[in-house]
Amino acid sequence: MATSCTTNSNTSTQTQQPQKVTEVSNAETVKAVNIDGSSTVYPITQAIAKEFQADSKNKANQAQVKVNFSGTSGGFEKFCTGETDINNASRPILTNEMEVCNKNGVRFIELPVAFDALTIAVHPQNNWAKDITISELKKIWEPAAQKKITRWNQVRANWPDRPLNLYGAGNKSGTFDYFTEAVVGKAGSSRTDYTASEDDQVLVDGISKDPNALGYFGFSYYEDNQNKLKALAVNNGKATVLPSRETVEKNTYQPFSRPLFIYVNAQSAQKKPGVKNFVDFYIENAPKIVSSIGYVPLSEEGYHLAKVHFNRGKVGTVFEGEAQINLTLGELLRKQAKF
């Protein structure tokens, strides 16, 4: 059942409702496609934007695509006030964000674009940890651990008595929301005495220089830096599995397999040709570029449904305002098909 950003009307009504828009003062602003949000999705969108702008047809249209990142939550703050045309998101839109969008007349089209394997990483010199359990991750990251769980041997007795230095997503990151819900059981519930950033590359750089580090971020950043990092296999109680494209496709890397999205401002897609052209190009080229970046593409049918939903202006969400843990590629496809 689709959940819309408007609580008191159906989707067909929503597409006809007026949206508050900021008046644009020049042609350059009209042509610009403004994108913000998740640093996890950023590499996909940035790569697609480069190809889009290099394409001769799009050069003729002079649509300038500007891609920034401030985290999923930080991006939605801008998107739901109409500042941006597209928000990259590493989790579904939340209820409170839908309320802000609704208040500001922003209708959105939800488009899954890839799957990610949220990765737990340590320094390559770490020769004691090869795997970690969900309960151990909870012991490390829950709020009660603050200033108490500070050494490796407090997590597992046979690990050394060394400092445990933590690196993780900032609280405006969708990765933060997803990780805390999957590990602690409540989105946003986390200790705060760790090196936090909405920029995954900052976390990579920190862990790669710290032999006592442990942190988490999107799989693409691990794949691009395998010579500087070591991934831990995750024991979810059923199996101990390393993050990889194959384990995501086989639905064995749980609970850290998750869908990635772009959210498109529906009126921008109608009023700004550059936005429509870019999103069409995005969906068409996503399978190839998602794979090249290091994420897992959706099925052919998944991208076909995204194209249908976008071209029909299908506004709303299938996630009812909350993240969904343990979602598989097949389950996402079924949700899209019912949308």
C-alpha positions as CSV (number, residue, x, y, z in Angstrom):
1,M,0.0,0.0,0.0
2,A,1.5,3.3,-1.0
3,T,1.9,5.9,1.7
4,S,1.7,9.4,0.3
5,C,3.2,12.6,1.6
6,T,-0.3,13.9,2.0
7,T,-2.3,12.1,4.7
8,N,-5.8,13.0,3.7
9,S,-6.0,12.4,0.0
10,N,-5.2,9.7,-2.5
11,T,-2.4,9.8,-5.0
12,S,-4.5,10.8,-8.0
13,T,-5.6,13.8,-6.1
14,Q,-2.1,14.7,-5.0
15,T,-0.8,14.9,-8.5
16,Q,-3.3,17.7,-9.1
17,Q,-2.7,19.7,-5.9
18,P,-0.8,23.0,-6.2
19,Q,2.8,23.1,-4.9
20,K,4.4,26.2,-3.3
21,V,7.4,27.0,-5.5
22,T,10.0,29.7,-5.1
23,E,10.0,32.0,-8.1
24,V,13.2,31.7,-10.2
25,S,14.9,34.9,-11.3
26,N,16.9,33.7,-14.3
27,A,17.1,31.1,-17.0
28,E,20.2,29.5,-15.5
29,T,18.2,28.6,-12.3
30,V,15.4,27.1,-14.4
31,K,17.9,24.9,-16.2
32,A,19.8,23.8,-13.2
33,V,19.1,20.4,-11.6
34,N,19.8,20.7,-7.9
35,I,20.6,17.5,-6.0
36,D,21.6,16.9,-2.4
37,G,21.3,14.2,0.2
38,S,23.1,10.9,0.9
39,S,26.9,10.5,0.6
40,T,26.2,6.8,0.0
41,V,24.1,7.5,-3.1
42,Y,26.3,10.4,-4.2
43,P,28.9,8.3,-6.2
44,I,26.1,6.9,-8.3
45,T,24.3,10.2,-9.0
46,Q,27.6,12.0,-9.6
47,A,28.7,9.4,-12.1
48,I,25.4,9.5,-13.9
49,A,25.5,13.3,-13.9
50,K,28.9,13.3,-15.5
51,E,27.7,11.0,-18.3
52,F,24.5,13.0,-18.7
53,Q,26.3,16.3,-19.2
54,A,28.8,14.7,-21.6
55,D,25.9,13.5,-23.8
56,S,25.6,15.7,-26.8
57,K,21.8,15.9,-26.6
58,N,22.0,17.2,-23.0
59,K,24.8,19.6,-23.9
60,A,22.4,21.1,-26.4
61,N,19.8,21.6,-23.6
62,Q,22.4,23.1,-21.3
63,A,21.0,21.5,-18.2
64,Q,23.5,22.0,-15.4
65,V,23.4,19.2,-12.8
66,K,24.7,20.2,-9.4
67,V,25.3,17.2,-7.0
68,N,26.1,17.9,-3.3
69,F,25.7,15.8,-0.2
70,S,24.7,16.7,3.4
71,G,23.4,13.3,4.5
72,T,19.9,11.8,3.7
73,S,18.3,13.7,6.6
74,G,20.1,16.9,5.8
75,G,19.1,16.5,2.1
76,F,15.4,16.0,3.0
77,E,15.5,19.2,5.0
78,K,16.3,21.1,1.8
79,F,14.1,18.9,-0.5
80,C,11.0,19.2,1.6
81,T,11.2,23.0,1.5
82,G,11.6,23.0,-2.2
83,E,15.3,24.0,-2.3
84,T,16.3,21.0,-4.3
85,D,14.9,19.0,-7.2
86,I,16.2,15.6,-6.2
87,N,17.2,14.0,-2.9
88,N,19.6,11.1,-2.7
89,A,18.6,8.8,0.1
90,S,20.1,5.7,1.8
91,R,16.8,5.0,3.6
92,P,13.1,5.7,2.8
93,I,11.6,9.1,3.6
94,L,10.3,9.3,7.3
95,T,7.0,10.3,8.6
96,N,8.2,13.7,10.0
97,E,9.9,14.4,6.6
98,M,6.6,13.7,4.8
99,E,4.8,16.1,7.1
100,V,7.3,18.9,6.2
101,C,7.0,18.1,2.5
102,N,3.2,18.2,2.8
103,K,3.3,21.5,4.7
104,N,5.3,23.0,1.9
105,G,3.3,21.5,-0.9
106,V,6.2,19.3,-2.1
107,R,5.0,16.1,-3.8
108,F,7.7,13.5,-4.3
109,I,8.3,10.5,-6.6
110,E,10.2,7.7,-4.8
111,L,12.6,5.7,-7.1
112,P,14.8,2.9,-5.8
113,V,18.0,2.9,-7.8
114,A,20.3,0.3,-6.2
115,F,21.1,-2.0,-3.3
116,D,24.0,-1.4,-0.8
117,A,25.8,-3.6,1.7
118,L,26.4,-1.5,4.7
119,T,30.0,-2.4,5.6
120,I,31.7,-2.8,9.0
121,A,35.4,-2.0,8.6
122,V,38.7,-2.0,10.5
123,H,42.3,-1.2,9.8
124,P,44.3,-3.8,7.8
125,Q,46.7,-4.2,10.8
126,N,43.8,-5.5,12.9
127,N,44.7,-9.2,13.0
128,W,42.3,-10.2,15.9
129,A,38.9,-9.4,14.5
130,K,37.6,-11.3,11.5
131,D,33.9,-11.2,12.2
132,I,31.4,-9.5,14.6
133,T,27.9,-10.4,15.8
134,I,24.9,-8.1,15.9
135,S,24.8,-8.3,19.7
136,E,28.5,-7.2,19.8
137,L,27.7,-4.3,17.6
138,K,24.8,-3.4,19.8
139,K,27.1,-3.6,22.9
140,I,29.5,-1.2,21.1
141,W,27.0,1.3,19.7
142,E,24.1,1.5,22.1
143,P,23.8,4.7,24.2
144,A,24.6,2.8,27.4
145,A,28.1,2.1,25.9
146,Q,29.1,5.7,26.0
147,K,32.4,6.2,27.7
148,K,32.1,2.6,29.1
149,I,32.8,0.3,26.2
150,T,36.1,1.8,25.1
151,R,38.5,-1.2,24.6
152,W,38.4,-4.2,22.3
153,N,38.5,-6.8,25.0
154,Q,35.3,-5.4,26.5
155,V,33.5,-6.5,23.3
156,R,35.0,-10.0,23.0
157,A,37.2,-11.4,25.8
158,N,39.9,-12.9,23.5
159,W,40.4,-9.6,21.7
160,P,43.3,-7.5,22.9
161,D,43.3,-4.8,25.6
162,R,43.6,-2.0,23.1
163,P,41.6,1.3,22.7
164,L,38.5,0.9,20.6
165,N,38.2,4.0,18.4
166,L,34.9,4.4,16.7
167,Y,34.0,6.0,13.3
168,G,30.4,6.2,12.1
169,A,27.8,8.2,10.2
170,G,26.7,11.6,11.4
171,N,23.1,12.0,12.7
172,K,21.9,13.6,9.4
173,S,22.9,10.5,7.5
174,G,20.4,7.8,6.4
175,T,23.2,5.3,7.1
176,F,23.0,6.4,10.8
177,D,19.3,5.9,10.9
178,Y,19.5,2.5,9.2
179,F,22.5,1.2,11.2
180,T,21.1,2.3,14.6
181,E,17.7,0.7,13.9
182,A,19.3,-2.6,12.6
183,V,21.7,-2.8,15.5
184,V,20.3,-1.0,18.5
185,G,16.6,-1.5,17.6
186,K,15.7,2.1,17.4
187,A,16.6,4.6,14.6
188,G,18.8,7.4,16.0
189,S,19.6,5.6,19.2
190,S,23.4,5.7,19.5
191,R,26.4,6.6,21.7
192,T,27.8,9.9,20.6
193,D,31.5,9.6,21.6
194,Y,32.8,8.7,18.2
195,T,34.2,10.3,15.1
196,A,31.0,11.2,13.1
197,S,30.6,12.4,9.6
198,E,28.0,12.5,6.9
199,D,30.9,12.1,4.4
200,D,31.8,8.4,4.1
201,Q,35.2,9.3,2.7
202,V,36.1,11.1,6.0
203,L,35.3,7.8,7.8
204,V,37.4,5.8,5.4
205,D,40.3,8.1,5.8
206,G,40.1,8.0,9.6
207,I,39.9,4.2,9.8
208,S,42.7,3.7,7.3
209,K,45.0,5.7,9.6
210,D,44.0,4.1,12.9
211,P,44.9,0.5,13.8
212,N,42.5,0.6,16.7
213,A,39.5,1.7,14.6
214,L,36.1,0.2,13.9
215,G,33.5,2.0,11.7
216,Y,30.7,1.6,9.2
217,F,29.7,3.1,5.8
218,G,28.4,2.2,2.4
219,F,30.0,-0.7,0.4
220,S,31.2,1.4,-2.5
221,Y,33.6,3.3,-0.2
222,Y,35.0,0.0,1.0
223,E,35.4,-1.4,-2.5
224,D,37.2,1.7,-3.6
225,N,39.6,1.5,-0.6
226,Q,40.2,-2.2,-0.1
227,N,43.9,-1.7,0.1
228,K,43.5,0.6,3.1
229,L,40.6,-1.2,4.9
230,K,39.5,-4.7,6.1
231,A,35.8,-5.6,6.2
232,L,34.4,-7.7,9.0
233,A,32.0,-10.6,8.3
234,V,28.7,-10.1,10.1
235,N,27.2,-12.9,12.2
236,N,23.5,-12.4,12.2
237,G,22.7,-15.5,14.2
238,K,22.1,-17.6,11.1
239,A,25.4,-17.3,9.2
240,T,28.7,-15.3,9.2
241,V,28.8,-13.4,5.9
242,L,31.1,-10.8,4.3
243,P,29.6,-7.9,2.4
244,S,29.7,-8.3,-1.3
245,R,27.6,-7.9,-4.4
246,E,27.0,-11.7,-4.4
247,T,25.8,-11.9,-0.8
248,V,23.4,-9.0,-1.3
249,E,22.0,-10.7,-4.5
250,K,21.6,-14.0,-2.6
251,N,19.9,-12.2,0.4
252,T,22.5,-13.6,2.8
253,Y,24.1,-10.3,4.0
254,Q,21.4,-9.4,6.5
255,P,20.5,-7.1,8.2
256,F,22.9,-4.8,6.4
257,S,21.5,-5.1,2.8
258,R,19.4,-2.0,2.0
259,P,17.9,-0.2,-0.9
260,L,19.1,3.2,-2.1
261,F,16.8,5.8,-3.6
262,I,16.4,9.1,-5.3
263,Y,13.4,11.2,-4.5
264,V,12.2,13.6,-7.2
265,N,10.2,16.7,-6.7
266,A,7.1,16.0,-8.9
267,Q,6.5,19.6,-9.9
268,S,10.2,20.0,-10.8
269,A,9.9,17.0,-13.1
270,Q,6.8,18.7,-14.8
271,K,8.1,22.3,-14.9
272,K,11.9,21.8,-15.5
273,P,12.8,19.8,-18.6
274,G,16.3,19.3,-17.3
275,V,15.0,17.4,-14.3
276,K,12.8,15.1,-16.4
277,N,15.6,14.4,-18.9
278,F,18.1,13.7,-16.2
279,V,15.8,11.3,-14.3
280,D,15.0,9.5,-17.5
281,F,18.7,9.2,-18.3
282,Y,19.4,8.1,-14.6
283,I,16.9,5.2,-14.8
284,E,18.2,4.1,-18.3
285,N,21.8,4.2,-17.3
286,A,21.6,3.1,-13.6
287,P,22.2,-0.7,-14.2
288,K,25.6,-0.1,-15.8
289,I,26.8,2.7,-13.6
290,V,25.5,1.1,-10.3
291,S,27.6,-1.9,-11.1
292,S,30.7,0.1,-12.0
293,I,30.4,2.1,-8.7
294,G,30.3,-1.0,-6.6
295,Y,26.7,-1.3,-5.7
296,V,24.1,-3.9,-6.7
297,P,21.7,-3.0,-9.5
298,L,18.0,-3.7,-9.3
299,S,16.5,-6.3,-11.7
300,E,15.4,-5.2,-15.2
301,E,11.8,-5.3,-14.0
302,G,12.7,-3.0,-11.0
303,Y,14.1,-0.3,-13.3
304,H,11.1,-0.8,-15.6
305,L,8.7,-0.1,-12.7
306,A,10.8,2.9,-11.7
307,K,10.4,4.3,-15.2
308,V,6.7,3.6,-15.3
309,H,6.2,5.3,-11.9
310,F,8.2,8.3,-12.9
311,N,6.5,8.8,-16.2
312,R,3.1,8.5,-14.6
313,G,4.1,10.9,-11.9
314,K,3.3,8.4,-9.2
315,V,3.8,10.3,-5.9
316,G,4.2,8.8,-2.4
317,T,6.1,6.0,-0.8
318,V,5.6,2.3,-0.2
319,F,7.5,2.4,3.1
320,E,4.9,4.0,5.4
321,G,7.4,6.5,6.8
322,E,10.0,4.2,8.3
323,A,13.1,2.3,7.4
324,Q,12.7,-1.4,6.6
325,I,15.3,-3.8,7.9
326,N,16.1,-7.1,6.2
327,L,14.5,-6.1,2.9
328,T,15.6,-8.2,0.0
329,L,15.8,-7.4,-3.7
330,G,12.7,-9.6,-4.3
331,E,10.7,-7.9,-1.6
332,L,11.5,-4.5,-2.9
333,L,10.3,-5.5,-6.4
334,R,7.0,-6.8,-4.9
335,K,6.5,-3.5,-3.1
336,Q,7.2,-1.6,-6.3
337,A,4.8,-3.8,-8.3
338,K,2.0,-3.1,-5.8
339,F,2.7,0.7,-5.8
